[in-house]
Amino acid sequence: MSRTPSGIYRRQRGVALVTALLVVAIATIMAVQLMGRQLYDIRRTQNLVEREQAQTFIRAAEDWTMELLLDDRREGDAVDHLNEFWAQPITPPPFEDVSLTIRIEDMQSRLNVNGLVGATGELVEPEALRLSRLFTSLDVDPSIVPAVADWIDPDTEVRFPDGAEDDYYSRLDPPYRTANQPMASITELRLVRDMEAEAYERLEPFLAALPEATSVNVNTAPPEVLQTIADGLSVDDAQALIDARPPDGHPDVADFMQHEVLAGREVAENLLAVGSNWFLMRVEVRLGNTALRGETLVFRGDTGTARPVLRRQGFL
């Protein structure tokens, strides 16, 4: 069959039309992809900028906190109590599209687990007693305390009868080893033998893992901690100690010890204080679509200096 010129022309025109439509479709797809990638890159850049700005606000809050704590020490005495400005929830003046909330906690209102073991690895009995009392009052088995000491002490000798060293942990699945050094974070307590998650949640608000041995500040400690300073103290006794606090705090430990609740009781007064050097700053920053939380452990020295010791950050 012969093909007429007009038929060939119609077929060529149809092929050209299909080709043109295909080119347009491909160009459209590429344009959509490029636009999507551009929007993604813009959003990613915006998120990075917002996060960088939020981190800057956290560092600024950290500097402000340290200056606030130093001013508190310079303007007053060595007494720290819960009626001071630093102990109140702090909301700075609002910035454009930014909300900032700061909380400062006295970490010497807690029991410091790293004080459980002395410099040469020996068990500090008064600290062990306080920790055992806290465990008991919160319905946690106090037999875990020797295992906590074994986790911290520098040797691999198991404390009798309830300690635990590498021989125990290496047989777990997965296996791991003891730290044999002070805890860097109280979360390490979850790794100690027989420490269940529920028990840890009850203990965590009253424990700290500070780099050095510390005393408990009787002006800021909650009743659960004050209950541990002597045998036989009830929750009501601890609350009575709190109710008797002067508005500006006890000026010294001797004044605190005058309370009738403590009469005739054996108290390790050298492990008590009315001032603090260790504080935890918690800050929340909301900026645009970014919500960031930061924590900084701050050490305020007696020589008029303050420094950050440990930082943590995460998204809300």
Disulfide bonds with the S-S distance in Angstrom:
none
